[in-house]
Amino acid sequence: MLNVVDRIDAMVAFWDQNQICVFANEAYYSWFGKTRTEILGTTIKELLGPLYEQDLQYITAAYEGKKQVFERVISTPGGVRQSLVTYIPYVFGGQICGIFVHTADVTPLKELEQELQIEQYRLSSIISGTNVGTWEWNVHTGETIFNEHWAEIVGYRLEELQPVSSETWLQLAHPDDLNARRERLEKHFRHQTDIYEFEGRMKHKDGHWVWVLDKGKVFTWTLDGKPLMMFGSHQDITKRKEREQAIVSLTHQLEAQAVTDSLTGLLNRRGWKNCIAREEARTRRYGNKGCVIILDLDGLKKINDTLGHEAGDELILRATRCLRTALRDVDQIARIGGDEFAILSTECTEKNVQTILKRVEEQFESENVSASWGMAAFDRSTRIEAAQRVADKKMYEMKKRNRKNV
């Protein structure tokens, strides 16, 4: 039996009613750096030395018949060690005859525990420093655990959201985001993505929407390959989204300015080219028909030279108002030169355009605006640019006639 006890790693000893060691295994000797002869017959006080007073309360209690379990730091020949000590009273015939001592070296366990505490503190500091909300989700049961900052992102204290579950997220999420989020999750569950990642909106306690970057990963799976435990984080990206939206809005404004005439707000020459390119594609595909009108104001140069450019600009603006009043909403108007306008009338015939031109003429007369124009039709067999050249030629012919009649 002694050989068996000598082979185990735990330290085992027996001390009689006089606190004298009558048995100890090999591990016990090695722990204290002594031989069997040096330990047997020794009292607990002699063996422990200064530690005796520290352990006296446990020793006394054990000899009173009470089992004791405690941790102890002790200096050994191998260095400072941490141990888990158990004192078990030995009762025989109603009398306490001694105590069994079982000591386990828990130094490696304590070192690991300390490392884990340091790592936990490090991760906690990182999470706190980066303002990240964390979540843990049992996919099977719906049970979730959120940290405090997860709730703070949407304006709550965590206790206000209790009890929490996967439904908590669903209740706060924007309804328009639910399907897309579900698709991202399903892809991750099918091992199509290493990480689940989704940018979505959550409703703040104050009523506005907060943009959140939701990231996570399944770490444990059921035996049949289904997701079990998933861990992830929430990061408030509202400011980033606002910056992105501002950039998009600015880009749209710049793009609009690039194709817009600054004086009239109509399309400029570049915008006109884009417009006819789009309509050309539709005409080729669907066989649309339409007309191009080129219109040139009469006498603009004379007004600029005699009355000044402000008066000339006023004439251009009056002409613009007339065109907008007379033309249909579907007609596209562009100012492609100083005194030259281009009009694209779609889904109409030359006869329809004559009616439109009649309205333009009436508007011009009411605003004391004089102009020359030309018109040409286009269809699948005639390119719009070709129709524009024809209309431009007709406009110059009319302008020559008008000059002769003056």
Beta strands, then each sheet from edge to edge (+ up, - down):
strand 1: 11-16
strand 2: 21-24
strand 3: 68-76
strand 4: 79-92
strand 5: 95-105
strand 6: 132-138
strand 7: 144-146
strand 8: 196-203
strand 9: 209-221
strand 10: 227-236
strand 11: 290-297
strand 12: 332-335
strand 13: 340-346
strand 14: 371-378
sheet 1: 2+ 1- 5+ 4- 3+
sheet 2: 7+ 6- 10+ 9- 8+
sheet 3: 12+ 13- 11+ 14-
end
